[in-house]
């Protein structure tokens, strides 16, 4: 009986979410589920536009469907089909996102600590408009320190996302005992198993990807093979914006065995600098197919050459040398509309790509403007 109920729920999710999101017709922002947001209300809506009414309806439906247990949706992109779950909006392979949904006018109380092994972690609450209204992160609460925080909304149902950036020395996901205990109006909620959370993420992945299919690709065809730029804020309507992450993007055609080769330097370590890395993505679905974090690139301050190619044979023809530690592969495979994203995550105000925020409110930030801010950390692209 339980199996039949679960199958019915899965079928309902796929059918209704797909229908609602298809009607919405609004592509998600690059920042969906990416990074973390701070609690400064004045910056909550920076870099995104509110979703359409239909998208808000879709989010509300998902929130209602998955209420009742804690951390029951897992989003984690991977090139391993067994562990890949809810791979949307260009995530890095080293990051995982756990989701818990709550009802309007209830108070969610979370008790626990951010794991000491995480390079970054945060709890962020979002309404059905997909925008954050409260957050706490490792800047506010140091790793390993137990604390209690509450979230509530009198405007709509809401979700809390637990974001965890893994390290190369700890590639595994959160253990059950490491997840925050959740209670609602004083009643403890059971923490869902990782298997269930992963399955729910897999169920939601297809309808969301299907809904945004072609939406982004149609916008990008006129900007092929140009140097990396930051899209205008107005071009990024969507949900779950990442207030501390900024993005540059380019759309290499990768036709006829060509590669996009990027030469640059990982920024030096600095207070507030949390993440720097590349993602190769399928723009038709926003799924990540390969990623390189700053750790993969050799660490802070390291010089790199990244070969974004269809396969390794193309990379070798473009000059890739597996014996050179500064050479790195970013393989796009057979994606229909390739995209390469650079994510710069920085909690310090005005640092990194955050220094281009004013320009982004006015329009697309040019490659020259991005380079003027990043210096050697701006990757120069050559099509080979």
Secondary structure, DSSP 8 states (H G I E B T S, - for coil): -HHHHHHHHHHHHHHHHHHHHHHH-----TTTT-S---S-GGGTTTT-B---HHHHHHHHHHHHHTBTSBS-EEEB--SSTTT-BS--SS--TTEEEEEEEE-TT-EEEEEE---TT-SEEEEEEEETTS-EEEEEETTTS-TT--EEEEEE-SSS-EEEEEEEE-BTTB-S---GGGS-EEEETTEE--B--HHHHHHHHHHHHHHHHHHHTTHHHHHHGGGBT---BB--GGG-B-SS--TTEEEEEEB----TT--EEEEEE-----TTEEEEEEEEEETTTTEEEEEEETTTTTSTT-EEEEEEESSHHHHHHTT--TT-TTEEEEE-TT-SSEEEEEEEEE-STT-GGGGGHHHHHHS-B-HHHHHHHHGGGS-EEEE-
